[in-house]
Amino acid sequence: MFPEIRLASAADIPGIMSIENRSFPCPWDTKTIAACIRSHTLRTWTSRLEGRVTGYITAELDTSGLHIVNLAVCEDLRKQGLATCLLRTAESWGRRLGADVSFLEVRNSALPALAFYAKSGYSRTRLIEDYYPDGEDGLEFRKTIIPDRKTSAVAERILSHCSIIPPVGIILGSGLSWLAEKFGSMIEISYEELLGESGPQVPGHPGKIMFSRCGRFVFMLGRLHHYQGYFGKEISMLPGVLGDLGVEAWILTSSSGAVETELRPGDAVLFDDHVNFAGCIPEDICGRVRRSVYSERLKKTAGRVSLRTGTDLKEGIFACVSGPAYETSAEIKFLKNLCFSTVSMSTVPEALLLSSRGLDVAAVSLVTNTMSPKAVLTHEEVLSSQVEVRKQQETFLVSFIREVASDELQ
């Protein structure tokens, strides 16, 4: 069974409480569950089937390693792999941030749980007397896990510069770094410093992350591309690490070509979905991509902001191609016949990875050129179109980013 895994939100509390009350002799109360979801040091994921919360796990990282604080699954869906999926989600998070051990506590009388953790590679290490509120003893279990030294090193470098991680991340495509200027810079770190290596440069991609002055946003100024020789895991590593550190909502932008005839330079198109013609997929998503990669909640927020700002925001299907060559006349005709709205050479790898880890993702194409079969397009023309993009979309984009942050901080 492959459920949808999502970070828990306040809206999930009733579903979590229903499972909690049926699973434990001394269940947590609603206030405790809500505190876990809001906590900056704890992370809670839910499993879902057809929109229903079917299980949840809460974990934290400390100096001792990864601590599995709570795990429960619906009674009618036990022994079908949901608990294993949730446990692996938490363990993977711990590995990526450098944990080399995972540990937890179990009631001495909880025989099914004891069997599950033993099967999952955990070994009993000690008895904890009177551990639970009703006086029952607990058993501590531990498991050695293999940390990902590369991602954990990137995380450490980020935290050495900024220990408070914002809730909202924004990836800015070709020429779109002007958007970050509206929020001011508190800290800037180059990709080269974070990744420990230099790579090919693309004009319009400064190659750095910027923490906003207000502390609510982190901007990625430019991105890595498949056509530069990077693979899916490399392309999505930085946003993935930022997501692991606590950036829970993401807005991805790209300078894109208009496939839909009615679109003009300066228009904005919100992704309803995509088709990944580039075939570039992060290696570690393991089939966990949600059927709906793009968050319905963030789509509604974008729609609300567009009405308030008077912006004609469209929705459409995005085509991701490999590049670096622009599309031929036959390819343009092919995309038009299949009713795509916009096309570009990016965005999808990051969206796939972030969504697979339970984070909310929205993506917006900023149209920089029309896709006429006879047109000759250059990257310089894409960058020069930013004047029109900024004129038409600056108010909407700034408002959208701020609204997402307001929602996250509630």
Summary of the structure (lengths in Angstrom):
residues: 410
radius of gyration: 22.6
end to end distance: 33.4
largest distance: 78.2
contacts: 1365
relative contact order: 0.12
helix: 37%
strand: 28%
